[in-house]
Structure formats: C-alpha cells, structure tokens
C-alpha cells in the first residue's frame, strides 16, 4: 500500500503530527515552519496531503486558516478530532524543584495556567509546542520545562514530569485533511457527510437570511457558520460554512441553488464523511 506523504505545521511531535499518525497508517511526515508553507506544499505537489487544525474546543478557531482556505482552494478529504493532552517535559536529570521557567506555544501556556501560577513559573513563548520540546532537548538548562505532547517527549528523549496538566479536561482540536485533487466519496444514503464551502454575499438587504433559507426549508443542519473579513477591507466579509449532507443529495442541491442566487462567490471546499467523533 502506498505510504501517504503528509505535511504539517510545526516540528515532529506537534499535535498535528499526533493527528497525522492517528489518522493515517504510518505516514511520511514533512514539517513546515508556517501554515502557509504547508498549504503551498500541497498546492504545488498533488502527492502531498496536509493535516491542518481549524478549531479548538477551548481556544476557538485557529488564526490565519480561514484566509488560506480561499487563497489555495485545496480540497478537504476528511476531518479528524484529536484529543489534546498537555504534559510538563523536562531534561532527564531535572526535578520539579529545578524548574523556574516553562516554554511552549501561547495557547498551551494559556491552557495550563493553574500549574504555572501554582508553581510560579515564568513563561517563555515559542512558535509551537513540539518546537519548545526540541529547544529544551538541545539545551543544558535544567531550570526550563516545556509543555508539549507525550510524542514530543518520546522523540526528543525528555522526561514527563507531570501528565495532563491542562486546566480543563476534554480539550479537542478539529483537523482538516486536505489535498490538491477532489476526493469526494460516492453518496450513500445510510452514511453521514459534511460539506464545506466558503461564500461571499451580494451586497443587498437580508442577503444572509435569504441565502440560508434553502437550508431551513430542506431540513439541512448547519454545523458551523463563521464570517471573516476580506483582507485589507472592512466592506466585505467571507463566510465559512459546514453543513450535514452530500452534494449528490437532492435537498442539498436545492439548498445550494438557493445559496447561489445570493452570492457573488461560492467555492465548495469538500464533501467528506462525517467523523465518528460527531456521532458519539
């Protein structure tokens, strides 16, 4: 079986890496410094997939992703929900009494405030969680800890001082698996699907209300609707929409026709099977 080549943002051991190995069977991982580099990688080479975080149950949507989706128009092939469990990683010879500083991504630091305040750690913001673990592994300073995944501890030969240090349990990130080519599953009535699109409305009164009317009349459930500004202007916004259904289903076709009447731009980003996580 052909091995999937998957680009992620961040270093090996990042939660994107963890999501990739949980979704794919033994993938080949390529690390990228930025989300845009990951999108460019898949856009330029159809053999690559990317796995991109789009929203988190605690932190909300991931910055910049909504602007990259219409820019590159990669196709969504699937979704994956990944549990995020933060751990306090240290050098093999370090103990809790040695730790004065903790390094990680700003969101991870924000999600672990209880232990940081309790132990009076000073914080150092890094580009990503796995990057902080990698930097720690290359340092000789026992006074610094990193907040990262267990996979990072394994990759960078660090000791897990404390597991599951996040303030709130049940932290989950939704990832999109994307590629350049369309990979739409064949419609089967007994299966559940998600369709994702981005649209820009015509400048007319009640355009949003009218555009969504077809989903109501055809009994289609919207699972996500977000607006985000078109770059460099306050006059226009794009809308990101997820809804339950497949484009080959007649009610969905009627709803999409109604949506099309009221938009000046409408891009379908993907039709894919609904994750089992949604059905739990």
Number of C-alpha atoms within 10 A of each C-alpha: 4 5 10 16 17 25 28 28 24 22 23 23 24 24 29 24 25 18 24 28 15 14 17 13 11 12 17 14 19 19 17 18 13 13 21 17 15 23 29 17 22 22 21 10 11 11 14 21 29 30 28 25 25 17 18 18 13 14 14 10 16 14 12 11 17 19 15 15 19 18 11 14 18 24 24 27 23 23 23 22 20 21 17 21 20 25 24 27 30 29 25 13 9 18 14 14 9 14 18 16 17 23 28 24 20 15 13 22 24 14 18 19 16 15 16 18 10 8 14 14 18 13 18 16 15 17 15 24 28 30 22 25 33 22 13 22 21 10 11 9 14 19 17 22 33 34 31 32 24 23 16 28 24 12 14 19 16 23 19 21 15 14 15 17 18 22 14 12 13 12 17 16 24 20 22 18 21 27 25 22 15 14 15 17 14 12 17 11 10 6 10 16 20 21 23 22 19 21 21 20 20 17 13 9 8 10 16 17 11 13 20 17 15 20 20 11 11 14 13 16 13 16 12 12 13 13 15 12 14 14 11 7 8 8 9 15 16 20 19 20 18 19 19 20 26 26 20 12 12 12 18 21 17 16 21 17 13 17 22 17 13 22 17 11 12 18 14 17 22 23 28 25 20 18 15 11 11 8 7 5
